[in-house]
Amino acid sequence: MKRFLTLFFLVLLAFSVHAQILIQSLETLSETERSRLSLTDAAPEVRLPSYDYTTLQEENREVTVGIPFQFGKTYDMKIGLEDGEWYDEGGQSKWKLKISSPRAYSINLIFDQLSVPNGAALYIYDRNRTTVMGPIDESNSDVEGEFWTDLLPGDGIILELLGDKEALKQVKLSISKVIHGYINTFSTGFGASAPCNVDIDCPVGQPFGLSGLSY
């Protein structure tokens, strides 16, 4: 059982220990952050393909001790800055992109490249704006290997990048995988009684999935 740590715990541990990325709510955002962020879902959209998750839900609804609990389906993607939209608002430059997956209980991302220089910051929040991840900036984004986000609730998330124009020109952003959560882990006590996993290796012992173990 000790080998089987939850993906949620691993990603959260990586953020808290290695990246120090805040997971916030609207209430905990600073006034400055609230004034800078648009916090709307008005953005170009990348939509995951339709899929019948019924079989996967039935197969993985029950917890089996010693077997990693599958909660999400991974889609290989190639999403970059060209998929979003650049615009000026309130005297600052911004970039936004929405990623949605019909009937998802959660969405999380795996970047194969993410570098946000000084003067820029990336925030990721769910469509209902209950959870805000960020700021992701110079201090916590430029890592080798993959960069994993935490699980964000709901069927749609928004990426919002802001900063001065010169800094934004230096941003490097590439999303290689999007994970559709087909099990509602938020209402069932995620990882409380059994290990969790998606259909890819977990980043055991390394920040942001630099290496994984096959269970």
PyMOL commands that set and color helices and strands:
alter all, ss='L'
color gray80, all
select helices_A, chain A and resi 7-19+31-36+54-60+81-83+165-168+207-209
alter helices_A, ss='H'
color red, helices_A
select strands_A, chain A and resi 23-24+45-47+69-80+85-89+92-100+106-115+120-126+132-136+147-148+152-153+156-163+172-181+196-198
alter strands_A, ss='S'
color yellow, strands_A
deselect
rebuild
show_as cartoon
